[in-house]
Amino acid sequence: MAEDNQEQQEQQEQSGAGKKKLILFGGIGVGVILIVVVVIWLFTGSSPETPNRSAGSAETSPAEVDVGPPPEVGNALYVGMPRPFVFIVPGDARERTVQIKVQLMVRGEENEELAKRHIPLIEGTLHQVFSSSTAEELKTVAGKEKLRELALREVQAALEKVAGRGLVEQVLFTSMVMQ
């Protein structure tokens, strides 16, 4: 009989400990869910139409806001050249091999299609411009920028002769390796 009472007490203690664990883990679970909900609400709760203003800023009317110049017509699209340009340039001590990967920035889908149609002309023009440079020019940031600007002017001029307009807004070097 004493043994039965002792077993019942142990079972009650174990079930009480189990209930405490269940309550503890349940509370932790609810806390985690609340934290997740708050984080999601913070990241998605504000609408993009409402301007972000600091507490000390004054209200301004739409007429007082300086919006700057209107955006260019069409989306900026990038036309990648199918192959990297590989050429040899003269250097002080020896000739160097250069590889440049290029993308062209154009505005609008119509200009993108025209640029794609004239890729052989663009490649020929760029190869001519790139191979006229020297290793010393390509070692400096200013030299690379000068080459990029010269490439843009030459590509725009070549496309103007064929397509009637420049089409290309920027020539971007996405990779340049010189050995």
N, C-alpha and C positions, 0 to 999 in steps of 0.2 A: 504494500500500500504506500509506504514511504517512497519506494522507488517510482511508483506511478505519479505521485505528486511532484517528485523531482523532475521527471520527464516532461510533465505538463508545463512546469515552470520554464524549463529550457526551451521548449517549443514556443512559449509565449514570448520569451526574451528574443529568440531568433526572428519571430514574426514581427516583433516591435522594431528590431534592427533593420529588417527588410523594408518595413514601411518608411523608416527614417531615410534609408538610402533612396527609395523610390521618390520621396518628396524632394530630397536634395538634388537628384539627377533631373527631376522634372522642372525644378526651379532654374537649374542651370540651362536646360534646354529652352525654356521660355525666355530667359535672359538673352541667349544667343539669337533667338528668332527676333526679339525686339531690336537688338543691335543691328542685325541685317536689314530689317525694315527701315530703321532710321537712316542707315547709310544709303540705301537705295533711294529713299525719299530725298535726301540731301543732294544726291547727284542728278536726279531726274525731276525734282519738285519745282525748280524755278523754270519759268517759261522764257524762251529766247526773246519774246516781244518786250519784256520788262527790262528797262535799262538798269545796269548796275551803277548805283550811286553810293558814294560814301555818306556817312551821317552828316557831315558838315557841308556838303555841296548844295548849291541853290538850284531850284527848279528853273529850267530854261525852256522857252517856247521853241517850236520847230523852226521858226523863222530866224532865230538867233544861232542855231547850230551851224557850224561850218562843216559842210560835207565834203569839200574838196572837189577835184575834177571828176567828171562822170567816168565810170569804168569803160574800158575798151570794149568794142563790139565783139562778141563771140568769146568762147571759152579758150583758155590757153591749152593747147594740145601739143604733144611732143612726138616728133617723127624721128625715130632712131635710124641711123645709117646701118645698113645690113652687115657691113664688115668694118673692123677697125682699120684705121689708116696706118700703114707701116711704111716708113721712108728713112732714108739716110741723110743726115745733116753733117756739114763740115764742122770740126771743132778745132781748138788750138793744137792739141797733141795728136788727135786722131779723129776719124769719122765716128759718128755715133748713130745707132739705130733707135728710132723713136716710134712708139705706137700710141695713137690717140683714138679714143672712142668718142664719138660725137652724137649729140642729139640736137635737133632743131626745134625751137619753140615757134609755133604758128598760132594764129587766132582763128577759130572757127573751123568747122568741118570741111568747108569748101577749100580753104587754103591748105588744110591737111591733105586732102585728096590731090590737089595740084602739086604739092611738094612731093608726095609719094610718086606721082607720075613722072616727075623730073629728077629722080634720084641719081641717074647716071650723070646728068649735067652737074648736079650739086657735088657728087663725089669727085668728078674731074676738076672742078673749080677748087674744092678744098685740098685735094692732093697737090695741085699746083701751088697754092698759097703755103701749105705746110712745108713742102720740100724747098721753098725759097728761104726758109729760116735757118738760123745757125744754132749750134749747141749752146753758145753763150747766151743767146736771147732766151732760149727755153729753160735755162737754169734759174732765171729770176721770175718773180711774180709779175713784175711790170712787163717783162718780155712776153710772158704767156698771155697777159691781158691784151697787149698790143697785137699779138697774133690772132687772138679771138676776135678782136674788133676788125682787123683786116679781113679775116675770113668772112665775117658778117657782111661787110661792105661788098666784097667780091661776089658772094653768093646772091645778095640782093640785086646787084647789077646784072649778073648772068640771068637770073630769073625774070628781071624786068624786060630784057630783050626777048625772051621766049613767051612768058605768060602775061606780060603787060603790067605787072606789079611785083613788088619785092617779095611778098608772101612770108618771108622768114623774119621774125622779130629778134631772135637771139640764137647764137651758135653756142652751145654748151659743151664743154669738155667733161665727160663723165669719167674718163680715165686717161692718164698720161704716164707712160713709162719711157725712160731714156736709159740706154745702156751704152 
